[in-house]
Amino acid sequence: MREVTTAVIFAGGRSSRMGEDKALLPFANYPTLTEFQLDKLRTLFDEVYISAKENKFDFDCRVIQDNYQESSPLVGLISVFETLQAEEIFILSVDAPFVGKEIIEKLLEQNESQFDVIVAQSPSGVQPLCGLYKRSVLPLAYTQLEKGNHRLGDLLRLANTHLVAFNEDGPFTNLNHPEEYQQALKRFKNH
């Protein structure tokens, strides 16, 4: 297993269901959810970046801005590989605060050279924004972008993807709606 040294937090979503930018919502003892995720990933990786449409953050961080007009995780992924020299990058969505060190380590342990992508799969399905992506996936990503197909699930089906099974959905909870955010705040307080 080669050591993966780079992680990227995906925080470029429109947050339309939340009604405000979830990347900037306070979480736990942190001023923003992004800072909470940043702090967690900095304990596991040498370099941590944030992928977003623009630099909307008022704290010290390194932002990789999208190189394309469209808004999608696919565009974020391509922009990250175009910007960084890294051969492999661990990706985590900003709105998945319960993905912890154990999950990340279990994914990285599966790092074999034949895979383009190694992502989590929970009972509710594949978690494309929690996993390891390699530069080898880039040609397929460009093809999907040209076709106008921004769905990461479709990219994963085309790539040599290794799914790592987890037997509960809880850690992969995404904070999409205000009530999910409130529940997550309570859950974290009682944790």
C-alpha positions as CSV (number, residue, x, y, z in Angstrom):
1,M,0.0,0.0,0.0
2,R,1.5,3.3,-1.1
3,E,0.9,6.2,1.3
4,V,-1.7,8.7,0.1
5,T,-0.7,12.2,1.1
6,T,-3.3,14.5,-0.4
7,A,-7.0,15.0,0.4
8,V,-9.6,17.3,-1.1
9,I,-12.8,18.4,0.6
10,F,-15.5,18.9,-2.0
11,A,-17.4,22.1,-1.0
12,G,-18.6,23.5,-4.3
13,G,-22.2,22.4,-4.2
14,R,-25.1,24.9,-4.6
15,S,-26.8,23.8,-1.2
16,S,-30.2,24.5,-2.8
17,R,-32.0,22.1,-0.4
18,M,-30.3,23.6,2.6
19,G,-31.3,27.2,1.6
20,E,-27.8,28.5,2.6
21,D,-24.3,27.4,1.9
22,K,-23.8,24.3,4.1
23,A,-20.0,24.6,3.7
24,L,-20.2,27.8,5.8
25,L,-22.6,26.5,8.5
26,P,-21.2,26.2,12.0
27,F,-20.5,22.6,13.2
28,A,-19.4,21.1,16.5
29,N,-17.0,23.6,18.0
30,Y,-16.0,25.0,14.6
31,P,-17.1,28.2,12.9
32,T,-17.8,26.2,9.7
33,L,-18.4,22.7,8.6
34,T,-15.5,23.1,6.2
35,E,-13.1,23.9,9.1
36,F,-14.4,20.8,11.0
37,Q,-13.6,18.6,7.9
38,L,-10.3,20.3,7.3
39,D,-9.1,19.7,10.9
40,K,-10.1,16.1,10.7
41,L,-8.3,15.4,7.4
42,R,-5.2,17.3,8.4
43,T,-4.6,14.7,11.0
44,L,-4.5,12.0,8.3
45,F,-3.0,13.7,5.2
46,D,0.0,16.0,4.6
47,E,-1.9,18.2,2.2
48,V,-5.5,19.1,2.4
49,Y,-7.3,21.3,-0.2
50,I,-10.9,22.5,-0.7
51,S,-12.6,22.2,-4.1
52,A,-15.1,25.0,-4.7
53,K,-16.4,27.3,-7.4
54,E,-14.7,30.3,-5.8
55,N,-12.8,31.1,-2.6
56,K,-15.7,31.9,-0.2
57,F,-13.7,31.1,3.0
58,D,-12.5,33.6,5.5
59,F,-10.0,31.2,7.1
60,D,-6.6,30.0,6.1
61,C,-7.0,27.2,3.5
62,R,-5.9,26.2,0.0
63,V,-8.8,26.3,-2.5
64,I,-8.8,24.7,-5.9
65,Q,-11.3,26.6,-8.0
66,D,-13.2,24.8,-10.8
67,N,-11.6,25.3,-14.3
68,Y,-15.0,24.9,-16.0
69,Q,-18.3,26.8,-16.1
70,E,-20.5,23.8,-15.1
71,S,-21.1,22.9,-11.5
72,S,-20.6,19.2,-10.6
73,P,-18.3,16.9,-8.6
74,L,-17.0,15.7,-12.0
75,V,-15.8,19.2,-12.9
76,G,-14.3,19.4,-9.4
77,L,-12.5,16.1,-9.8
78,I,-11.1,17.1,-13.2
79,S,-10.0,20.6,-11.9
80,V,-8.3,19.0,-8.9
81,F,-6.2,16.7,-11.1
82,E,-5.4,19.6,-13.5
83,T,-4.2,21.7,-10.6
84,L,-2.3,19.3,-8.5
85,Q,0.6,17.0,-9.4
86,A,-0.7,14.2,-7.1
87,E,-1.2,10.8,-8.6
88,E,-3.9,9.9,-6.1
89,I,-6.3,12.0,-4.0
90,F,-8.7,11.1,-1.2
91,I,-12.0,12.9,-1.7
92,L,-14.6,13.7,1.0
93,S,-17.7,15.7,0.7
94,V,-17.9,18.7,3.0
95,D,-21.4,17.6,4.2
96,A,-20.4,14.2,5.4
97,P,-19.1,15.0,8.9
98,F,-19.5,11.5,10.4
99,V,-17.0,9.8,8.0
100,G,-14.2,9.2,10.5
101,K,-10.6,8.1,10.6
102,E,-11.5,4.3,10.7
103,I,-13.6,4.6,7.5
104,I,-10.9,6.6,5.7
105,E,-8.1,4.1,6.8
106,K,-10.2,1.1,5.7
107,L,-10.6,2.7,2.2
108,L,-6.9,3.5,2.0
109,E,-5.9,0.0,3.0
110,Q,-7.6,-1.3,-0.2
111,N,-5.3,0.8,-2.4
112,E,-4.1,-1.6,-5.1
113,S,-2.5,-0.4,-8.3
114,Q,-5.1,-2.0,-10.6
115,F,-7.9,0.2,-9.3
116,D,-8.7,3.7,-10.7
117,V,-11.1,4.5,-7.9
118,I,-11.7,3.0,-4.4
119,V,-15.0,4.2,-2.8
120,A,-17.2,3.4,0.0
121,Q,-20.5,1.5,-0.4
122,S,-23.1,1.5,2.4
123,P,-26.4,-0.3,2.5
124,S,-28.1,2.7,0.7
125,G,-25.6,2.6,-2.1
126,V,-22.3,3.8,-3.5
127,Q,-20.7,6.9,-1.8
128,P,-18.8,8.6,-4.7
129,L,-17.6,11.5,-2.6
130,C,-15.9,9.3,0.0
131,G,-13.0,7.6,-1.7
132,L,-9.6,7.5,-3.4
133,Y,-9.4,8.7,-7.0
134,K,-6.3,8.2,-9.2
135,R,-5.1,10.2,-12.1
136,S,-5.8,7.1,-14.3
137,V,-9.5,8.0,-14.2
138,L,-8.9,11.3,-15.9
139,P,-9.3,10.2,-19.5
140,L,-12.7,8.7,-18.7
141,A,-13.7,11.8,-16.8
142,Y,-12.9,14.0,-19.8
143,T,-15.0,11.7,-22.0
144,Q,-17.9,12.0,-19.6
145,L,-17.5,15.8,-19.5
146,E,-17.5,16.0,-23.3
147,K,-20.7,13.9,-23.3
148,G,-22.3,16.3,-20.8
149,N,-22.7,13.4,-18.3
150,H,-21.7,14.7,-14.9
151,R,-22.9,11.7,-12.8
152,L,-20.0,10.3,-10.8
153,G,-21.9,7.0,-10.5
154,D,-21.7,6.6,-14.3
155,L,-17.9,7.4,-14.2
156,L,-17.4,4.8,-11.5
157,R,-19.2,2.2,-13.6
158,L,-16.8,2.9,-16.5
159,A,-13.6,3.0,-14.4
160,N,-11.9,0.1,-12.7
161,T,-13.7,0.8,-9.4
162,H,-13.3,-1.1,-6.2
163,L,-16.2,-0.8,-3.8
164,V,-15.5,-1.2,-0.1
165,A,-18.5,-2.4,1.8
166,F,-19.6,-0.8,5.1
167,N,-22.5,-2.2,6.9
168,E,-24.2,1.0,8.1
169,D,-25.4,4.2,6.5
170,G,-25.0,6.4,9.6
171,P,-21.4,7.6,8.9
172,F,-22.3,8.6,5.4
173,T,-25.2,10.8,6.3
174,N,-25.2,13.9,4.1
175,L,-26.5,17.2,5.4
176,N,-28.8,18.3,2.6
177,H,-31.8,19.7,4.4
178,P,-32.0,22.0,7.5
179,E,-33.5,19.2,9.6
180,E,-30.6,16.8,8.7
181,Y,-28.2,19.5,9.8
182,Q,-30.1,20.0,13.1
183,Q,-30.1,16.3,13.8
184,A,-26.4,16.1,13.0
185,L,-25.6,18.9,15.5
186,K,-27.6,17.0,18.2
187,R,-25.9,13.7,17.3
188,F,-22.5,15.2,17.5
189,K,-23.2,16.8,20.9
190,N,-24.3,13.4,22.3
191,H,-21.4,11.6,20.7
